């Protein structure tokens, strides 16, 4: 016969950087144990476990009579520098590059015997980043007392590594979003395919952009990003471009980080997605490319999540229809335009025409219907002077045929 026992892991404790804490439990007639960290099982049927990171540790014990006992303990960790984890969310990823850019060229105390190894390291506090409860010392990934490009090398070295429970990313929403300009793609040397990447809707006081390309069941020889020196800034002097490709997961992370401390307003092309593959079907390829986890860093050091992150549904639907109707019998000019745009068609007499104009989020803005085409009425002019500058999509249905494409409104 046995009675239920009371577990006691003791009071909450604090561990120093680079240290760990051994948690032990022992009860009479103990049959099984389950240790958990932040709700996730880390050890089964051991009387002790190692607390390597700060967080909540729990143990559940069952004795031979079936009695169950449970206790928890909070282990606090000093504000250690984990080389590369700039924003202290316990993982090294593309967002750390954005926060590193906030502190570019800042200086402070170097670490004693600094290492780039993935281990918590002590460092004298620097200042706190404006508007963030985050000490600037975490941006000094290599521990030399200066925040510069050498720290990016350490971020790259430890990319994807974790130091405990991964904290959720806090973001607000923004109407800006990324897209692929599938109508402007081109190929070089037969196996390099370039697809322009555009940012739609003006960003305001933007200091950084981060986003992922996810390839779903797409076999390619390589994938990379080529930055376009244009409205967002000059690479090297104003912008640091970082990319990391995980071939196993088929994920390419891209970060554009302004390092002059000044935000910028704008929209348009930011570079090219380069796909290396022989004899690819561009439409099939595009249907398997997604943009995930896209964010904008503003002048207030806030992360803003963009719309349409998960997939290019609008473009993929459009691509499929283009694939089905490759013979285009419609002309659109001038394009770009600031006042009017002309739609002209050929050899389609006796049919009705419906023209729809959508904005970049798929909202219908304009409509025009012609009941019957004749030789003398094979075109129509649309006044677009009242539209906001940007990229719009047109859809023209002539009988059973549908044509789609882009128009550019530019003052």
C-alpha positions in Angstrom: 0.0 0.0 0.0 1.3 3.5 -0.8 0.1 7.0 -0.4 0.3 10.0 -2.8 3.5 12.0 -2.2 4.2 15.7 -2.5 6.8 16.8 -5.0 9.1 19.8 -4.3 11.6 21.0 -6.8 12.4 23.9 -4.5 12.2 27.6 -5.1 12.8 29.3 -8.4 16.4 29.7 -9.3 18.7 31.7 -11.6 21.5 30.3 -13.7 24.5 32.2 -14.9 25.5 32.5 -18.6 27.0 29.3 -19.9 25.9 27.3 -16.8 23.1 24.8 -16.3 21.1 23.5 -13.4 20.4 19.8 -12.5 16.8 19.3 -11.4 16.3 16.1 -9.4 13.2 14.3 -8.1 12.9 11.2 -5.9 9.8 9.6 -4.3 9.2 6.3 -2.7 7.8 3.6 -5.0 8.5 5.9 -8.0 7.6 4.1 -11.3 7.8 6.7 -14.1 8.7 10.4 -14.6 8.0 12.9 -17.4 10.0 16.1 -17.5 8.7 19.1 -19.5 10.1 22.4 -20.6 7.6 25.1 -21.4 5.0 22.4 -22.0 7.1 20.2 -24.2 8.4 16.8 -23.0 12.2 16.7 -22.8 12.9 13.6 -20.7 11.1 10.4 -19.7 11.9 7.9 -16.9 14.9 9.8 -15.5 15.1 11.0 -11.9 16.9 14.2 -13.1 17.1 16.6 -16.0 19.4 19.4 -17.1 18.0 23.0 -17.2 20.0 24.6 -19.9 17.8 27.7 -20.6 15.5 30.0 -18.7 11.9 29.0 -18.5 9.3 26.8 -16.8 10.3 23.2 -16.0 7.8 20.7 -14.7 8.0 17.0 -13.7 5.2 14.5 -13.4 5.8 11.4 -11.3 3.6 8.2 -11.1 4.3 5.6 -8.4 3.6 1.9 -8.4 0.1 2.4 -7.0 -0.9 4.8 -9.8 -0.7 8.0 -7.7 0.4 11.0 -9.7 2.4 14.0 -8.4 3.3 17.2 -10.2 5.6 20.2 -9.5 7.1 23.0 -11.4 10.0 25.5 -11.1 10.9 28.7 -12.9 14.6 28.9 -14.0 15.7 32.4 -14.7 18.7 33.1 -16.9 20.9 36.2 -16.8 20.6 38.5 -19.8 23.2 36.4 -21.7 24.4 37.1 -25.2 23.7 34.2 -27.5 25.8 35.1 -30.5 23.4 35.9 -33.4 20.2 36.1 -31.4 19.9 39.9 -31.6 16.2 40.2 -30.7 16.4 37.6 -27.9 13.6 35.4 -29.0 15.8 32.3 -28.5 16.4 31.6 -32.2 18.7 33.0 -34.9 16.8 33.9 -38.0 16.2 36.7 -40.5 14.5 39.0 -38.0 17.8 39.2 -36.1 19.4 40.9 -39.2 16.7 43.6 -39.1 17.3 44.3 -35.4 21.1 44.3 -36.0 20.6 47.1 -38.5 19.0 49.3 -35.9 22.2 49.2 -33.9 24.6 49.5 -36.8 27.9 51.2 -35.8 27.0 51.4 -32.1 29.8 50.6 -29.7 30.0 49.3 -26.1 31.9 47.0 -23.8 33.4 43.9 -25.5 32.9 40.5 -24.0 35.6 38.9 -21.9 37.0 36.0 -23.9 34.3 36.4 -26.6 33.3 33.3 -28.6 31.1 32.8 -31.6 30.1 29.3 -30.3 26.4 28.8 -29.5 26.5 29.3 -25.8 25.2 32.0 -23.5 27.9 34.6 -22.7 28.1 37.4 -20.1 28.6 41.0 -21.2 28.4 44.3 -19.5 25.1 46.1 -20.5 25.1 48.6 -23.3 22.3 51.1 -23.8 18.7 50.1 -24.5 17.5 50.4 -28.1 15.0 53.2 -28.4 11.3 52.0 -28.1 12.5 48.4 -27.4 13.2 46.7 -24.1 16.3 45.2 -25.8 19.9 45.8 -24.8 22.2 46.8 -27.7 24.9 44.3 -26.6 23.0 41.5 -28.3 23.7 43.1 -31.7 27.4 42.7 -31.1 27.4 39.0 -32.2 31.2 38.5 -32.3 31.8 40.4 -29.0 34.4 42.9 -30.2 32.5 45.9 -28.9 31.4 47.2 -32.3 28.2 46.5 -34.3 29.2 46.0 -37.9 29.3 43.6 -40.9 31.4 41.1 -39.0 28.5 40.3 -36.8 26.5 39.2 -39.8 29.0 36.4 -40.3 28.2 35.1 -36.8 24.5 35.4 -37.5 25.1 33.3 -40.6 27.2 30.8 -38.6 24.5 30.2 -35.9 21.5 30.6 -38.2 18.6 28.4 -37.2 20.0 27.5 -33.7 17.8 27.7 -30.7 18.4 28.5 -27.0 15.1 27.4 -25.4 11.5 28.2 -25.8 11.0 30.3 -29.0 9.1 33.5 -28.2 6.4 34.5 -30.6 7.1 37.4 -33.0 5.0 40.5 -32.2 3.8 42.4 -35.3 1.2 44.8 -36.5 -0.5 44.6 -39.9 0.3 46.8 -42.9 -1.2 47.1 -46.3 2.1 46.7 -48.1 2.8 43.3 -49.7 5.3 41.5 -51.9 4.7 39.9 -55.3 6.3 38.4 -58.3 6.2 40.2 -61.6 5.6 37.1 -63.7 5.0 39.1 -66.9 8.6 40.4 -66.8 10.6 37.2 -66.1 13.5 36.4 -68.4 16.2 33.8 -68.8 20.0 33.9 -69.1 22.2 31.1 -70.5 19.2 28.8 -70.7 19.2 27.7 -67.1 19.1 30.9 -65.0 15.5 32.3 -64.8 15.0 35.8 -63.3 11.7 36.8 -61.9 11.4 40.4 -60.7 10.2 40.9 -57.0 8.1 44.0 -56.4 6.9 45.7 -53.3 3.3 47.1 -53.7 1.7 50.0 -51.9 4.0 52.7 -50.6 6.0 51.9 -47.4 6.4 54.7 -45.0 9.6 55.3 -43.1 10.9 51.8 -43.8 14.2 50.7 -42.3 14.1 47.1 -43.3 12.3 44.3 -45.2 12.4 40.6 -44.5 10.6 37.7 -46.3 10.9 34.1 -47.2 10.5 32.2 -50.5 9.2 28.7 -49.9 9.4 26.1 -52.7 6.8 23.4 -52.5 8.0 20.2 -54.2 10.0 22.2 -56.7 13.3 20.6 -57.9 15.8 23.2 -58.9 19.6 23.3 -59.0 19.7 26.5 -57.0 17.8 29.6 -55.9 19.0 33.0 -54.9 18.1 36.7 -54.7 19.7 39.5 -56.7 19.2 43.0 -55.1 18.3 45.9 -57.4 20.0 49.2 -56.4 17.1 51.5 -56.8 14.6 53.3 -54.6 15.4 51.4 -51.4 19.1 52.4 -51.4 22.6 51.6 -52.5 23.9 48.2 -51.4 27.0 48.6 -49.2 26.6 52.2 -48.3 22.9 52.4 -47.4 21.6 48.8 -47.5 22.9 45.4 -46.3 21.5 42.5 -48.2 21.4 39.1 -46.5 20.1 35.8 -47.7 20.1 32.3 -46.3 19.0 29.2 -48.3 18.0 26.0 -46.5 18.0 23.4 -49.2 16.5 20.7 -47.0 13.4 22.8 -46.2 13.4 24.6 -49.6 13.3 28.0 -47.9 15.2 31.1 -49.0 15.3 33.9 -46.4 15.9 37.5 -47.6 16.6 40.6 -45.6 17.1 44.2 -46.9 18.4 46.3 -44.0 19.0 50.1 -44.2 22.1 50.9 -42.1 22.1 54.7 -42.3 19.4 54.9 -39.6 17.0 56.6 -41.9 13.7 55.2 -43.1 12.5 55.5 -46.7 9.2 55.9 -48.5 8.6 54.1 -51.7 7.4 51.0 -53.7 8.5 49.1 -56.8 11.1 46.6 -57.8 13.6 45.4 -55.1 15.4 42.7 -57.1 15.1 39.4 -58.9 14.4 35.9 -57.7 16.9 33.7 -59.6 16.0 30.1 -60.2 18.7 27.7 -61.6 17.1 24.8 -63.5 17.1 23.3 -67.0 13.9 23.3 -69.1 11.5 24.4 -66.4 7.9 25.2 -67.0 7.7 28.8 -65.7 4.0 28.6 -65.0 4.3 25.3 -63.1 7.3 26.7 -61.2 5.5 29.9 -60.1 2.5 27.9 -58.8 4.9 26.2 -56.3 6.6 29.4 -55.0 5.2 31.1 -51.9 6.2 34.1 -49.8 5.9 33.6 -46.1 6.6 35.6 -42.9 7.1 38.9 -44.7 7.6 41.9 -42.4 8.5 45.6 -42.6 10.6 47.4 -40.0 9.6 51.0 -39.6 11.2 54.1 -38.0 9.7 53.3 -34.6 11.5 49.9 -34.7 8.1 48.1 -35.0 7.7 45.0 -37.1 4.7 45.2 -39.5 3.4 42.0 -41.1 2.3 42.4 -44.7 -0.8 41.3 -46.5 -1.0 38.2 -48.8 1.9 36.5 -47.1 0.9 33.0 -47.6 0.6 32.6 -51.4 0.3 34.4 -54.7 -3.3 33.4 -55.2 -4.2 36.3 -57.5 -1.2 35.8 -59.7 -1.4 32.0 -59.7 -5.0 32.1 -60.8 -4.0 34.7 -63.4 -1.1 32.5 -64.6 -3.3 29.5 -65.0 -5.7 31.4 -67.3 -2.7 32.9 -69.2 -1.4 29.4 -69.6 -4.7 28.3 -71.1 -5.0 31.3 -73.5 -1.4 32.0 -74.6 -2.4 33.5 -78.0 -3.0 37.2 -77.1 -5.2 39.2 -79.5 -5.4 42.2 -77.3 -3.1 45.3 -77.2 -2.9 47.6 -74.2 -1.2 51.0 -74.6 0.3 53.3 -73.5 1.5 51.3 -70.5 2.5 53.0 -68.2 0.1 55.8 -68.5 -1.1 58.7 -66.4 -4.4 59.8 -68.1 -5.9 57.2 -70.5 -5.2 53.7 -71.6 -6.4 52.0 -74.8 -7.5 48.4 -75.1 -7.5 47.1 -78.7 -8.5 43.7 -80.1 -8.4 42.0 -83.5 -10.5 39.4 -85.4 -13.2 39.1 -82.8 -16.1 40.8 -84.5 -19.7 40.2 -83.5 -18.9 39.5 -79.8 -19.5 41.4 -76.6 -16.6 42.8 -74.5 -16.4 43.1 -70.7 -13.4 45.0 -69.2 -12.7 44.9 -65.5 -9.9 46.8 -63.7 -8.7 45.6 -60.3 -6.3 47.0 -57.8 -3.4 45.0 -56.4 -5.5 43.4 -53.7 -8.2 42.2 -56.1 -10.8 45.0 -55.5 -12.8 45.9 -58.6 -12.2 49.6 -59.5 -13.6 50.1 -63.0 -15.9 48.3 -65.5 -16.7 48.8 -69.2 -19.0 46.8 -71.4 -19.3 46.9 -75.2 -22.3 44.9 -76.4 -21.0 44.1 -79.9 -17.7 44.4 -81.7 -17.5 45.7 -85.2 -14.6 46.6 -87.5 -14.9 50.2 -86.5 -15.3 49.6 -82.8 -12.3 47.3 -82.0 -10.9 49.5 -79.2 -11.9 51.4 -76.1 -10.2 54.2 -74.1 -10.4 54.2 -70.3 -9.7 57.3 -68.3 -7.4 56.4 -65.4 -6.3 59.8 -64.3 -8.3 59.5 -61.1 -6.5 56.3 -60.0 -3.8 56.3 -57.4 -0.3 55.6 -58.8 0.5 51.9 -58.7 0.0 48.6 -60.4 -3.5 47.4 -61.5 -4.7 44.2 -63.2 -7.1 44.1 -66.1 -9.4 41.3 -67.2 -11.0 41.4 -70.6 -13.6 38.8 -71.6 -14.4 38.6 -75.3 -17.0 35.9 -75.9 -15.5 32.8 -74.3 -11.9 34.1 -74.3 -10.3 35.8 -71.2 -7.2 37.9 -71.3 -5.4 39.2 -68.2 -2.4 41.4 -67.6 -1.1 44.5 -65.8 -1.4 48.2 -66.3 0.8 50.8 -64.6 -0.6 54.2 -63.4 2.2 56.7 -63.1 1.9 60.5 -62.9 
